[in-house]
Each structure stands twice: as C-alpha cells, then as structure tokens.
Amino acid sequence: NTSFGKNIQQGFKQLPVATRRSTNGLGLILFAMILIILPWVAGRFLSDAMTTVGLYMLMGLGLNIAIGMAGLLDLGYVTNFAVGAYLVGLLTSQGPKGIGGGVFNLWLAIPLALLAAMLTGFIFALPVLKMRGDYLAIATLGFGEIIGKLANSDALEKYIGGAAGLKLIPKPYFFNIEIVDPEQFYYVVLVAVCLS
C-alpha cells in the first residue's frame, strides 16, 4: 500500500534531526551486520549467487558514471570488463598461456588490469568522440560484440585460449589465507563494491 509508505515517510520527516540521524546510523549498522553474516547463514549456493550479483553491481556502478553522470549511452562497457578480466587471467595463470610466469598474484595483477581496461576504454572512445545518443550506443555495442567474438575466436586462441579460456589460474591468497569458498569470495566482492 503506497499510502502506508507515505505515512511512514511523513512521520520520519517530522522527527527531530538528531533522531533521524541516529535512526539512519542504526539502520546502516544493522544493514552492514546483515551483509557480514549473510553468506554464512545463506549457504554456499546463495553466497555464490550473491558474489555474481556483486560483480554485476561493480559493472553497474561503473556504467552509472558513463550513462548516469556523463550522459553517454555506452553499450560496449563490457569490453573494459573483459580486457581487465583476461589480463588478470594472463598475468596470474601458471599454464602455458600465462605471461606472468607465476610472479603475479591477484593483488598485483588487479592494478595493471585496471590500467589496461582504462586504456582500452580510451582507445575505443577516440573514434566515437563526436557521437551521441543512438549512434554512440550502436558503435559501442559493436565494440562489445567484437571483443566477445575475438575472445572466443581461433585468431586469439594461442594467446587467451579461445572458447576453452585460460587454465591453471591459482586461487588468490589474502594474508596466507587461500580464498576458495564462495563465502570468502563474497567478502572480496563486497569490499570492492563498497570501495566503488
């Protein structure tokens, strides 16, 4: 019922400022506590699902800058995500296609992947700088499709594994704790979302 919600909002607005602030603070603390204990209560499957949701939230937060703040309808935003993800895979892989040689761990590879994704976004933005609206959307969507086709093609198979992808990517460590469970990955993604 919308009138019930409006009545609650009106009542909340009529509270003194100090009471509203403390109520908001208490609500944020309660929400943070729920987020912290949620993976251990929800279980393995839901923790994995929440981690995937968190990854999409990260992409959505980045896309909000392009569309929401800059007003650019960029439908090829996933190209930056793909470049960053593949570079992390290449740098950390201990398989035959890995270029890091086992030197890079996840935490060293992430800053390099961020720079590579930014550079890719800059390079892809150069030809479409003057475009707006639907034309920009179509051009950037084309970039997204090109990256997807290239990643799965035989042309780059010897570098990034084609449809089979990269193999022998080790599990990340955080202070000598191997992150293997979905519950642990959930916290890594949660921190990244909060930072973003």
C-alpha positions, -999 to 999 in steps of 0.1 A, spaced: 0 0 0 16 33 -11 -3 54 14 12 33 43 47 40 29 40 77 25 27 79 61 59 64 74 80 88 53 59 118 66 63 106 102 101 101 97 105 136 83 87 151 113 112 136 138 139 158 152 171 159 131 192 142 158 167 113 160 167 109 122 205 108 121 207 82 148 180 61 132 198 63 98 231 53 116 214 24 134 199 13 101 233 14 83 249 -6 111 222 -32 110 225 -34 72 262 -38 75 259 -66 101 234 -84 78 258 -82 49 286 -95 70 268 -126 84 247 -133 53 270 -157 34 273 -180 65 235 -180 70 226 -183 33 249 -211 25 272 -220 -4 248 -216 -34 234 -183 -23 268 -170 -15 279 -178 -50 249 -161 -64 255 -130 -42 291 -129 -55 278 -128 -91 253 -101 -82 282 -82 -66 303 -84 -98 274 -71 -118 269 -43 -92 305 -33 -99 299 -32 -136 267 -12 -130 284 13 -107 310 19 -135 283 21 -161 265 47 -140 294 70 -144 292 67 -182 254 68 -186 242 84 -154 268 112 -148 282 117 -183 250 110 -202 268 87 -227 248 56 -238 278 32 -238 265 -3 -246 300 -17 -250 311 -11 -215 317 -49 -211 348 -46 -233 366 -29 -204 355 -57 -181 367 -84 -205 401 -68 -211 407 -65 -173 395 -100 -166 416 -116 -193 447 -96 -183 443 -108 -147 440 -143 -160 470 -140 -183 492 -125 -155 482 -150 -128 479 -182 -149 505 -208 -143 496 -226 -175 512 -225 -209 494 -193 -219 502 -173 -188 525 -144 -193 531 -136 -156 554 -166 -151 539 -172 -116 553 -138 -104 520 -120 -103 493 -128 -78 458 -114 -80 465 -83 -59 495 -73 -81 475 -80 -113 444 -60 -104 461 -25 -107 476 -35 -141 442 -48 -153 425 -15 -142 451 5 -162 446 -18 -192 408 -15 -190 411 23 -188 435 24 -218 411 2 -238 382 24 -229 403 54 -240 413 38 -273 377 27 -281 364 62 -272 387 80 -297 368 71 -329 334 78 -314 341 111 -295 316 131 -316 288 106 -315 258 109 -292 226 90 -285 217 60 -306 248 63 -328 271 61 -298 251 31 -285 254 12 -318 291 20 -321 299 9 -285 277 -22 -288 298 -31 -319 330 -28 -298 314 -52 -272 305 -77 -299 339 -75 -315 357 -82 -281 334 -112 -274 339 -127 -309 377 -122 -306 379 -138 -272 362 -169 -285 378 -170 -319 406 -191 -332 426 -160 -340 435 -154 -303 433 -190 -292 470 -194 -289 471 -163 -266 440 -165 -245 427 -200 -250 397 -192 -273 365 -208 -262 383 -230 -237 397 -200 -219 427 -198 -196 437 -227 -174 457 -231 -141 447 -198 -126 456 -202 -89 433 -193 -61 441 -159 -46 456 -156 -11 449 -129 14 474 -128 42 482 -165 38 445 -174 37 436 -192 4 403 -179 -9 385 -209 -22 349 -209 -8 321 -187 -23 316 -173 12 352 -159 11 348 -146 -25 317 -128 -13 337 -107 11 363 -97 -16 335 -86 -39 316 -68 -10 347 -48 -2 352 -39 -39 316 -28 -42 319 -7 -10 351 9 -24 334 16 -57 
